[in-house]
Amino acid sequence: MKCVTNKICYDTKELAEEALIEHRARYYHNENSGPINVYECRDCGSYHFTSQGEVSELIKQNKSKIDASREANYWERKLR
């Protein structure tokens, strides 16, 4: 499905939140920058990332997992 926002569409909130955690682990953002939560789109009914509003509780709860994945990704790229 394609949305008029041109954002990536996720069918469920759970899929969007899982992708958000993976995104935060893969890409380097400051604490309150980049995508920080998900929302249901009024245009297409799918879920998208947002950089607006409150930081997702899921991000807060998984901070150590995100940090560990970032560290692993850093060393994997460095050692290639």
Secondary structure, 3 states (H helix, E strand, C coil): CCCCCCCCCECCHHHHHHHHHHHHHHCCCCCCCCCCEEEECCCCCCEEEECCCCCCHHHHHCHHHHHHHHHHHHHHHHCC
